[in-house]
Amino acid sequence: MSSSGRPGPPPAPDPLPIPVVDNHTHLDMARDGDEAPDLAAVIEAATAVGVPRMVQIGCDLDGARFTVEVIDRYAALLGGVALHPNEAPRLHESGQLGSARAEIERLAAHPRVRVIGETGLDYFRTGTEGVAAQQDSFRWHIDLAKRTGKTLQIHDRDAHEDVLRILAEEGAPERTVLHCFSGDITMARQCVERGYFLSFAGTVTFKNATGLRNALAVTPTENLLVETDAPYLTPAPHRGATNAPYLIPLTVRAMAAVLSTDVPTLCTALTANSELLYGPW
């Protein structure tokens, strides 16, 4: 057990036969009671199991600044910057939203920042009083992604209908990703019809996630990505431990089983999709 009461680091899984990309991770974050991750060690451990490249996502100003700093230091990392939907109401109320947007736009100009995100809607943590600010922020980020030609990564929690509606109203960027996809079969099919990419995290391995596995089963491999959302959403059988990119093979193998495909074929598709979205590292 760690000092936080969580289990210690899980053992490394068997390496993947073909390398894949962790499409969404937060190397600037430590869970309560944990030490901040050692980036060099995180990258080394992930590389050893076939995850040599990661997209580091900064979703507040401190995280965005961190992201731009580390993507210049580590060739394994590309970056994404945005104001998380739960940040938008707080910044709006404090009168800091305009300056925060200006800094995100400045940081987004970095050539190794390839993602605007994570942005979107979160009706779980923010009440009805914050909905308008979240939706306005989402629309602003959609526009920023289109103006900069960068991939949009979307956070969607308990807001499926509004996320799809706003994307339709604003016109989604050419490259749009639903990060940590949490919808059902119907939503998965709608996203695929629109050309969006669905990124699956460790949640797809959870025992109670039958609906999510059903959504994965109807998603073509050319629309799929995989992620950790580390340090959270650790895949089974290590749910509750701190997540890290080296655990991606557990999620990839679970996805392959749901899709009734072999692991090398899925790895090849996941890598091709990541390179299509983010370009060369």
DRENFIBA-390853 format. One record per residue (C-alpha): y, z negated, x negated. Coordinates in pm, 1 decimal, decimal comma. Layout:
BEGIN
<r><yy>Y</yy><zz>Z</zz><xx>X</xx></r>
...
//
This chain:
BEGIN
<r><yy>0,0</yy><zz>0,0</zz><xx>0,0</xx></r>
<r><yy>357,2</yy><zz>68,3</zz><xx>-108,0</xx></r>
<r><yy>630,9</yy><zz>-194,6</zz><xx>-83,3</xx></r>
<r><yy>718,0</yy><zz>-42,3</zz><xx>253,2</xx></r>
<r><yy>373,3</yy><zz>-122,8</zz><xx>391,0</xx></r>
<r><yy>268,9</yy><zz>243,3</zz><xx>399,2</xx></r>
<r><yy>-47,5</yy><zz>365,5</zz><xx>227,1</xx></r>
<r><yy>-11,6</yy><zz>470,6</zz><xx>-134,5</xx></r>
<r><yy>11,8</yy><zz>838,0</zz><xx>-237,5</xx></r>
<r><yy>-284,0</yy><zz>1038,9</zz><xx>-103,6</xx></r>
<r><yy>-510,6</yy><zz>1209,5</zz><xx>-356,0</xx></r>
<r><yy>-442,1</yy><zz>1571,4</zz><xx>-442,3</xx></r>
<r><yy>-629,7</yy><zz>1815,1</zz><xx>-218,3</xx></r>
<r><yy>-831,6</yy><zz>2105,2</zz><xx>-354,6</xx></r>
<r><yy>-597,8</yy><zz>2377,4</zz><xx>-485,6</xx></r>
<r><yy>-528,7</yy><zz>2682,0</zz><xx>-273,1</xx></r>
<r><yy>-682,0</yy><zz>3009,0</zz><xx>-394,7</xx></r>
<r><yy>-348,4</yy><zz>3192,3</zz><xx>-365,7</xx></r>
<r><yy>-9,3</yy><zz>3020,0</zz><xx>-408,8</xx></r>
<r><yy>211,1</yy><zz>2954,6</zz><xx>-104,7</xx></r>
<r><yy>569,1</yy><zz>2837,1</zz><xx>-47,7</xx></r>
<r><yy>671,9</yy><zz>2505,4</zz><xx>107,6</xx></r>
<r><yy>921,9</yy><zz>2656,3</zz><xx>345,4</xx></r>
<r><yy>1108,8</yy><zz>2332,1</zz><xx>423,9</xx></r>
<r><yy>1122,5</yy><zz>2007,1</zz><xx>227,9</xx></r>
<r><yy>1375,0</yy><zz>1729,4</zz><xx>164,6</xx></r>
<r><yy>1354,8</yy><zz>1625,2</zz><xx>-198,9</xx></r>
<r><yy>1679,7</yy><zz>1431,7</zz><xx>-163,3</xx></r>
<r><yy>1522,8</yy><zz>1190,0</zz><xx>86,9</xx></r>
<r><yy>1317,7</yy><zz>875,7</zz><xx>36,3</xx></r>
<r><yy>1157,5</yy><zz>687,9</zz><xx>322,4</xx></r>
<r><yy>1263,5</yy><zz>325,3</zz><xx>369,0</xx></r>
<r><yy>1114,5</yy><zz>113,9</zz><xx>93,3</xx></r>
<r><yy>1017,2</yy><zz>412,3</zz><xx>-121,5</xx></r>
<r><yy>1170,0</yy><zz>513,8</zz><xx>-450,3</xx></r>
<r><yy>1357,7</yy><zz>843,5</zz><xx>-469,1</xx></r>
<r><yy>1119,8</yy><zz>1125,7</zz><xx>-562,2</xx></r>
<r><yy>1098,6</yy><zz>1238,0</zz><xx>-923,7</xx></r>
<r><yy>1166,2</yy><zz>1609,5</zz><xx>-882,5</xx></r>
<r><yy>990,8</yy><zz>1723,2</zz><xx>-1198,4</xx></r>
<r><yy>678,7</yy><zz>1526,2</zz><xx>-1099,4</xx></r>
<r><yy>692,3</yy><zz>1654,4</zz><xx>-739,7</xx></r>
<r><yy>710,7</yy><zz>2015,1</zz><xx>-857,3</xx></r>
<r><yy>434,6</yy><zz>1965,5</zz><xx>-1116,0</xx></r>
<r><yy>198,6</yy><zz>1808,5</zz><xx>-859,9</xx></r>
<r><yy>266,0</yy><zz>2082,3</zz><xx>-605,2</xx></r>
<r><yy>223,2</yy><zz>2361,0</zz><xx>-859,4</xx></r>
<r><yy>-114,8</yy><zz>2219,0</zz><xx>-962,0</xx></r>
<r><yy>-252,8</yy><zz>2274,5</zz><xx>-608,9</xx></r>
<r><yy>-100,8</yy><zz>2617,5</zz><xx>-546,9</xx></r>
<r><yy>247,0</yy><zz>2533,9</zz><xx>-415,3</xx></r>
<r><yy>473,3</yy><zz>2639,0</zz><xx>-704,0</xx></r>
<r><yy>780,5</yy><zz>2724,4</zz><xx>-491,8</xx></r>
<r><yy>975,2</yy><zz>2522,7</zz><xx>-237,3</xx></r>
<r><yy>1283,0</yy><zz>2555,9</zz><xx>-16,6</xx></r>
<r><yy>1490,2</yy><zz>2240,3</zz><xx>-53,2</xx></r>
<r><yy>1691,5</yy><zz>2168,0</zz><xx>261,4</xx></r>
<r><yy>2009,0</yy><zz>1960,5</zz><xx>257,4</xx></r>
<r><yy>2113,7</yy><zz>1870,3</zz><xx>609,4</xx></r>
<r><yy>2424,0</yy><zz>1659,2</zz><xx>554,8</xx></r>
<r><yy>2704,3</yy><zz>1684,9</zz><xx>302,2</xx></r>
<r><yy>2535,9</yy><zz>1464,9</zz><xx>42,3</xx></r>
<r><yy>2209,1</yy><zz>1653,5</zz><xx>87,8</xx></r>
<r><yy>2382,2</yy><zz>1990,1</zz><xx>63,6</xx></r>
<r><yy>2558,5</yy><zz>1889,9</zz><xx>-258,7</xx></r>
<r><yy>2229,2</yy><zz>1764,9</zz><xx>-401,8</xx></r>
<r><yy>2061,4</yy><zz>2090,7</zz><xx>-304,0</xx></r>
<r><yy>2313,3</yy><zz>2309,0</zz><xx>-483,4</xx></r>
<r><yy>2281,6</yy><zz>2091,8</zz><xx>-792,8</xx></r>
<r><yy>1900,0</yy><zz>2095,2</zz><xx>-815,5</xx></r>
<r><yy>1843,1</yy><zz>2462,7</zz><xx>-735,4</xx></r>
<r><yy>2028,9</yy><zz>2543,0</zz><xx>-1055,1</xx></r>
<r><yy>1810,1</yy><zz>2300,0</zz><xx>-1251,9</xx></r>
<r><yy>1466,0</yy><zz>2389,2</zz><xx>-1118,1</xx></r>
<r><yy>1340,9</yy><zz>2745,9</zz><xx>-1096,1</xx></r>
<r><yy>1080,9</yy><zz>2637,8</zz><xx>-838,1</xx></r>
<r><yy>1351,8</yy><zz>2561,7</zz><xx>-582,1</xx></r>
<r><yy>1568,8</yy><zz>2765,7</zz><xx>-351,8</xx></r>
<r><yy>1807,6</yy><zz>2594,1</zz><xx>-113,7</xx></r>
<r><yy>1930,1</yy><zz>2559,2</zz><xx>239,9</xx></r>
<r><yy>2248,6</yy><zz>2383,3</zz><xx>354,5</xx></r>
<r><yy>2377,0</yy><zz>2283,2</zz><xx>696,2</xx></r>
<r><yy>2493,4</yy><zz>1999,2</zz><xx>914,7</xx></r>
<r><yy>2193,2</yy><zz>1859,1</zz><xx>1102,7</xx></r>
<r><yy>2243,5</yy><zz>1849,5</zz><xx>1480,4</xx></r>
<r><yy>2255,9</yy><zz>1470,4</zz><xx>1471,1</xx></r>
<r><yy>2540,7</yy><zz>1491,4</zz><xx>1218,3</xx></r>
<r><yy>2759,8</yy><zz>1709,5</zz><xx>1440,9</xx></r>
<r><yy>2856,7</yy><zz>1449,2</zz><xx>1705,9</xx></r>
<r><yy>2928,6</yy><zz>1186,3</zz><xx>1440,0</xx></r>
<r><yy>3152,4</yy><zz>1420,7</zz><xx>1241,3</xx></r>
<r><yy>3323,4</yy><zz>1540,4</zz><xx>1557,6</xx></r>
<r><yy>3404,0</yy><zz>1185,1</zz><xx>1666,6</xx></r>
<r><yy>3538,9</yy><zz>1090,9</zz><xx>1323,0</xx></r>
<r><yy>3758,0</yy><zz>1400,8</zz><xx>1298,2</xx></r>
<r><yy>3573,7</yy><zz>1524,2</zz><xx>988,9</xx></r>
<r><yy>3389,1</yy><zz>1820,3</zz><xx>1138,3</xx></r>
<r><yy>3633,6</yy><zz>2086,2</zz><xx>1020,4</xx></r>
<r><yy>3631,3</yy><zz>1973,8</zz><xx>658,6</xx></r>
<r><yy>3253,1</yy><zz>1932,5</zz><xx>664,4</xx></r>
<r><yy>3206,5</yy><zz>2287,2</zz><xx>791,1</xx></r>
<r><yy>3439,1</yy><zz>2418,7</zz><xx>521,8</xx></r>
<r><yy>3233,0</yy><zz>2249,9</zz><xx>251,0</xx></r>
<r><yy>2902,7</yy><zz>2375,9</zz><xx>393,8</xx></r>
<r><yy>3042,8</yy><zz>2728,6</zz><xx>397,2</xx></r>
<r><yy>3156,2</yy><zz>2692,7</zz><xx>35,9</xx></r>
<r><yy>2816,7</yy><zz>2560,7</zz><xx>-74,7</xx></r>
<r><yy>2636,6</yy><zz>2832,5</zz><xx>120,3</xx></r>
<r><yy>2796,1</yy><zz>3093,0</zz><xx>-105,1</xx></r>
<r><yy>2575,0</yy><zz>2984,0</zz><xx>-394,2</xx></r>
<r><yy>2337,6</yy><zz>3273,2</zz><xx>-474,1</xx></r>
<r><yy>2029,2</yy><zz>3047,5</zz><xx>-475,7</xx></r>
<r><yy>2113,9</yy><zz>2907,9</zz><xx>-131,8</xx></r>
<r><yy>1911,8</yy><zz>3141,7</zz><xx>87,7</xx></r>
<r><yy>1906,6</yy><zz>2938,8</zz><xx>411,1</xx></r>
<r><yy>2158,3</yy><zz>2816,3</zz><xx>664,2</xx></r>
<r><yy>1979,2</yy><zz>2517,6</zz><xx>804,6</xx></r>
<r><yy>1854,5</yy><zz>2306,0</zz><xx>930,4</xx></r>
<r><yy>2075,5</yy><zz>2343,0</zz><xx>1234,0</xx></r>
<r><yy>1989,7</yy><zz>2346,7</zz><xx>1602,3</xx></r>
<r><yy>1957,8</yy><zz>2085,7</zz><xx>1875,9</xx></r>
<r><yy>1808,7</yy><zz>1736,8</zz><xx>1892,3</xx></r>
<r><yy>1811,9</yy><zz>1572,7</zz><xx>2233,2</xx></r>
<r><yy>1577,5</yy><zz>1294,8</zz><xx>2119,8</xx></r>
<r><yy>1817,5</yy><zz>1099,8</zz><xx>1898,4</xx></r>
<r><yy>2151,7</yy><zz>1215,3</zz><xx>2041,0</xx></r>
<r><yy>2233,5</yy><zz>1137,0</zz><xx>2402,9</xx></r>
<r><yy>2405,3</yy><zz>1355,4</zz><xx>2660,5</xx></r>
<r><yy>2747,3</yy><zz>1264,5</zz><xx>2521,8</xx></r>
<r><yy>2664,1</yy><zz>1452,1</zz><xx>2199,5</xx></r>
<r><yy>2519,9</yy><zz>1769,4</zz><xx>2352,7</xx></r>
<r><yy>2842,6</yy><zz>1970,8</zz><xx>2355,0</xx></r>
<r><yy>2912,8</yy><zz>1895,1</zz><xx>1987,6</xx></r>
<r><yy>2556,6</yy><zz>1985,3</zz><xx>1892,0</xx></r>
<r><yy>2564,6</yy><zz>2313,5</zz><xx>2078,9</xx></r>
<r><yy>2900,6</yy><zz>2408,1</zz><xx>1929,1</xx></r>
<r><yy>2770,6</yy><zz>2325,3</zz><xx>1581,0</xx></r>
<r><yy>2457,8</yy><zz>2533,6</zz><xx>1640,2</xx></r>
<r><yy>2667,6</yy><zz>2833,3</zz><xx>1743,4</xx></r>
<r><yy>2884,1</yy><zz>2793,7</zz><xx>1432,2</xx></r>
<r><yy>2580,5</yy><zz>2787,9</zz><xx>1203,7</xx></r>
<r><yy>2433,4</yy><zz>3096,2</zz><xx>1374,2</xx></r>
<r><yy>2756,7</yy><zz>3278,6</zz><xx>1300,8</xx></r>
<r><yy>2758,3</yy><zz>3153,9</zz><xx>940,7</xx></r>
<r><yy>2404,1</yy><zz>3280,7</zz><xx>885,9</xx></r>
<r><yy>2501,2</yy><zz>3622,7</zz><xx>1018,3</xx></r>
<r><yy>2822,1</yy><zz>3637,8</zz><xx>814,6</xx></r>
<r><yy>2644,4</yy><zz>3541,1</zz><xx>492,7</xx></r>
<r><yy>2326,2</yy><zz>3740,9</zz><xx>557,8</xx></r>
<r><yy>2110,5</yy><zz>3431,9</zz><xx>504,8</xx></r>
<r><yy>1802,4</yy><zz>3309,4</zz><xx>690,0</xx></r>
<r><yy>1862,4</yy><zz>3063,1</zz><xx>973,8</xx></r>
<r><yy>1633,6</yy><zz>2758,4</zz><xx>995,2</xx></r>
<r><yy>1637,9</yy><zz>2579,0</zz><xx>1329,8</xx></r>
<r><yy>1565,5</yy><zz>2216,4</zz><xx>1416,0</xx></r>
<r><yy>1449,3</yy><zz>2190,5</zz><xx>1777,6</xx></r>
<r><yy>1358,8</yy><zz>1853,3</zz><xx>1923,5</xx></r>
<r><yy>1325,7</yy><zz>1820,5</zz><xx>2300,5</xx></r>
<r><yy>1562,8</yy><zz>2116,1</zz><xx>2340,7</xx></r>
<r><yy>1342,5</yy><zz>2425,7</zz><xx>2362,7</xx></r>
<r><yy>1517,9</yy><zz>2599,4</zz><xx>2652,2</xx></r>
<r><yy>1869,1</yy><zz>2548,7</zz><xx>2517,1</xx></r>
<r><yy>1769,6</yy><zz>2660,6</zz><xx>2166,0</xx></r>
<r><yy>1629,5</yy><zz>2989,3</zz><xx>2297,6</xx></r>
<r><yy>1922,7</yy><zz>3036,0</zz><xx>2536,9</xx></r>
<r><yy>2189,5</yy><zz>2986,5</zz><xx>2269,5</xx></r>
<r><yy>2008,5</yy><zz>3216,5</zz><xx>2026,3</xx></r>
<r><yy>2004,0</yy><zz>3484,2</zz><xx>2296,9</xx></r>
<r><yy>2369,3</yy><zz>3430,1</zz><xx>2386,1</xx></r>
<r><yy>2493,5</yy><zz>3438,0</zz><xx>2027,1</xx></r>
<r><yy>2248,3</yy><zz>3697,1</zz><xx>1897,0</xx></r>
<r><yy>2001,1</yy><zz>3556,1</zz><xx>1646,5</xx></r>
<r><yy>2034,2</yy><zz>3646,3</zz><xx>1279,2</xx></r>
<r><yy>1797,2</yy><zz>3912,5</zz><xx>1151,0</xx></r>
<r><yy>1586,7</yy><zz>3636,5</zz><xx>989,8</xx></r>
<r><yy>1537,7</yy><zz>3330,3</zz><xx>1211,2</xx></r>
<r><yy>1289,9</yy><zz>3045,4</zz><xx>1157,1</xx></r>
<r><yy>1186,9</yy><zz>2771,7</zz><xx>1399,2</xx></r>
<r><yy>1124,2</yy><zz>2495,1</zz><xx>1145,1</xx></r>
<r><yy>850,0</yy><zz>2242,1</zz><xx>1228,3</xx></r>
<r><yy>766,6</yy><zz>2438,3</zz><xx>1540,5</xx></r>
<r><yy>702,4</yy><zz>2204,6</zz><xx>1833,1</xx></r>
<r><yy>683,5</yy><zz>2436,0</zz><xx>2133,6</xx></r>
<r><yy>395,1</yy><zz>2544,2</zz><xx>2353,8</xx></r>
<r><yy>211,8</yy><zz>2874,5</zz><xx>2393,6</xx></r>
<r><yy>480,9</yy><zz>3018,6</zz><xx>2617,3</xx></r>
<r><yy>758,0</yy><zz>2940,2</zz><xx>2370,3</xx></r>
<r><yy>553,0</yy><zz>3070,9</zz><xx>2077,9</xx></r>
<r><yy>505,4</yy><zz>3401,5</zz><xx>2255,0</xx></r>
<r><yy>875,9</yy><zz>3424,1</zz><xx>2340,0</xx></r>
<r><yy>970,2</yy><zz>3360,2</zz><xx>1977,5</xx></r>
<r><yy>726,1</yy><zz>3621,4</zz><xx>1850,4</xx></r>
<r><yy>860,5</yy><zz>3877,4</zz><xx>2098,8</xx></r>
<r><yy>1208,2</yy><zz>3813,5</zz><xx>1959,4</xx></r>
<r><yy>1089,3</yy><zz>3849,4</zz><xx>1600,1</xx></r>
<r><yy>1136,9</yy><zz>3486,2</zz><xx>1499,8</xx></r>
<r><yy>920,7</yy><zz>3309,8</zz><xx>1241,5</xx></r>
<r><yy>738,0</yy><zz>2989,1</zz><xx>1331,6</xx></r>
<r><yy>694,7</yy><zz>2731,0</zz><xx>1056,9</xx></r>
<r><yy>415,5</yy><zz>2477,9</zz><xx>1107,4</xx></r>
<r><yy>412,1</yy><zz>2133,7</zz><xx>947,0</xx></r>
<r><yy>156,1</yy><zz>1855,4</zz><xx>918,1</xx></r>
<r><yy>195,4</yy><zz>1786,3</zz><xx>1290,2</xx></r>
<r><yy>-46,6</yy><zz>2071,9</zz><xx>1357,8</xx></r>
<r><yy>-322,2</yy><zz>1857,4</zz><xx>1203,4</xx></r>
<r><yy>-260,5</yy><zz>1555,0</zz><xx>1427,5</xx></r>
<r><yy>-542,8</yy><zz>1463,9</zz><xx>1664,6</xx></r>
<r><yy>-317,1</yy><zz>1470,6</zz><xx>1972,6</xx></r>
<r><yy>-155,2</yy><zz>1807,8</zz><xx>1887,9</xx></r>
<r><yy>-382,2</yy><zz>2033,8</zz><xx>2093,8</xx></r>
<r><yy>-85,6</yy><zz>2210,2</zz><xx>2253,9</xx></r>
<r><yy>67,1</yy><zz>2284,9</zz><xx>1915,8</xx></r>
<r><yy>-261,4</yy><zz>2426,3</zz><xx>1785,8</xx></r>
<r><yy>-280,2</yy><zz>2644,0</zz><xx>2094,7</xx></r>
<r><yy>68,5</yy><zz>2775,8</zz><xx>2013,6</xx></r>
<r><yy>-38,7</yy><zz>2847,5</zz><xx>1655,8</xx></r>
<r><yy>-347,3</yy><zz>3032,2</zz><xx>1779,4</xx></r>
<r><yy>-134,4</yy><zz>3294,7</zz><xx>1959,9</xx></r>
<r><yy>109,9</yy><zz>3346,1</zz><xx>1669,7</xx></r>
<r><yy>45,8</yy><zz>3653,6</zz><xx>1451,6</xx></r>
<r><yy>16,6</yy><zz>3582,0</zz><xx>1081,4</xx></r>
<r><yy>317,9</yy><zz>3804,8</zz><xx>1015,8</xx></r>
<r><yy>532,1</yy><zz>3546,1</zz><xx>1200,2</xx></r>
<r><yy>393,9</yy><zz>3235,6</zz><xx>1026,4</xx></r>
<r><yy>523,1</yy><zz>2996,2</zz><xx>763,3</xx></r>
<r><yy>407,1</yy><zz>2655,3</zz><xx>641,6</xx></r>
<r><yy>610,5</yy><zz>2350,2</zz><xx>542,9</xx></r>
<r><yy>594,7</yy><zz>1979,6</zz><xx>472,8</xx></r>
<r><yy>927,4</yy><zz>1851,4</zz><xx>609,9</xx></r>
<r><yy>863,3</yy><zz>1590,4</zz><xx>339,7</xx></r>
<r><yy>887,3</yy><zz>1298,6</zz><xx>314,5</xx></r>
<r><yy>780,7</yy><zz>1295,6</zz><xx>679,8</xx></r>
<r><yy>498,5</yy><zz>1443,2</zz><xx>894,9</xx></r>
<r><yy>217,9</yy><zz>1389,7</zz><xx>645,3</xx></r>
<r><yy>-91,3</yy><zz>1587,2</zz><xx>749,3</xx></r>
<r><yy>-419,2</yy><zz>1427,0</zz><xx>852,2</xx></r>
<r><yy>-613,5</yy><zz>1246,7</zz><xx>724,6</xx></r>
<r><yy>-314,5</yy><zz>1080,0</zz><xx>553,6</xx></r>
<r><yy>-77,5</yy><zz>1045,2</zz><xx>849,8</xx></r>
<r><yy>155,1</yy><zz>752,5</zz><xx>782,2</xx></r>
<r><yy>169,2</yy><zz>801,4</zz><xx>406,0</xx></r>
<r><yy>475,4</yy><zz>956,0</zz><xx>240,9</xx></r>
<r><yy>457,1</yy><zz>1334,7</zz><xx>249,6</xx></r>
<r><yy>519,7</yy><zz>1566,8</zz><xx>-46,5</xx></r>
<r><yy>474,2</yy><zz>1939,3</zz><xx>-118,9</xx></r>
<r><yy>139,8</yy><zz>1887,1</zz><xx>-296,6</xx></r>
<r><yy>-17,3</yy><zz>1811,3</zz><xx>44,3</xx></r>
<r><yy>54,2</yy><zz>2159,8</zz><xx>184,1</xx></r>
<r><yy>-308,2</yy><zz>2273,7</zz><xx>125,0</xx></r>
<r><yy>-425,4</yy><zz>2035,2</zz><xx>398,4</xx></r>
<r><yy>-198,3</yy><zz>2202,5</zz><xx>651,8</xx></r>
<r><yy>-282,6</yy><zz>2554,5</zz><xx>533,6</xx></r>
<r><yy>-655,6</yy><zz>2493,2</zz><xx>569,9</xx></r>
<r><yy>-607,5</yy><zz>2343,0</zz><xx>914,8</xx></r>
<r><yy>-400,6</yy><zz>2646,4</zz><xx>1017,5</xx></r>
<r><yy>-667,3</yy><zz>2884,6</zz><xx>889,2</xx></r>
<r><yy>-930,7</yy><zz>2705,5</zz><xx>1097,8</xx></r>
<r><yy>-719,7</yy><zz>2733,6</zz><xx>1414,0</xx></r>
<r><yy>-656,3</yy><zz>3102,2</zz><xx>1346,7</xx></r>
<r><yy>-1022,8</yy><zz>3170,8</zz><xx>1260,6</xx></r>
<r><yy>-913,6</yy><zz>3340,3</zz><xx>940,7</xx></r>
<r><yy>-1002,9</yy><zz>3276,5</zz><xx>579,4</xx></r>
<r><yy>-771,3</yy><zz>3074,3</zz><xx>359,8</xx></r>
<r><yy>-691,4</yy><zz>3350,4</zz><xx>105,0</xx></r>
<r><yy>-584,8</yy><zz>3587,8</zz><xx>384,6</xx></r>
<r><yy>-357,2</yy><zz>3325,4</zz><xx>537,2</xx></r>
<r><yy>-210,8</yy><zz>3231,9</zz><xx>198,5</xx></r>
<r><yy>-129,8</yy><zz>3597,1</zz><xx>129,0</xx></r>
<r><yy>51,7</yy><zz>3628,7</zz><xx>462,1</xx></r>
<r><yy>244,6</yy><zz>3302,6</zz><xx>419,5</xx></r>
<r><yy>364,1</yy><zz>3407,6</zz><xx>74,4</xx></r>
<r><yy>465,1</yy><zz>3756,0</zz><xx>189,0</xx></r>
<r><yy>661,4</yy><zz>3611,7</zz><xx>481,4</xx></r>
<r><yy>840,7</yy><zz>3363,0</zz><xx>257,1</xx></r>
<r><yy>941,0</yy><zz>3633,9</zz><xx>12,1</xx></r>
<r><yy>1061,2</yy><zz>3853,3</zz><xx>298,4</xx></r>
<r><yy>1281,7</yy><zz>3573,9</zz><xx>428,1</xx></r>
<r><yy>1413,0</yy><zz>3425,7</zz><xx>105,5</xx></r>
<r><yy>1380,1</yy><zz>3694,9</zz><xx>-158,2</xx></r>
<r><yy>1278,5</yy><zz>3631,7</zz><xx>-519,2</xx></r>
<r><yy>1295,3</yy><zz>3287,4</zz><xx>-672,8</xx></r>
//
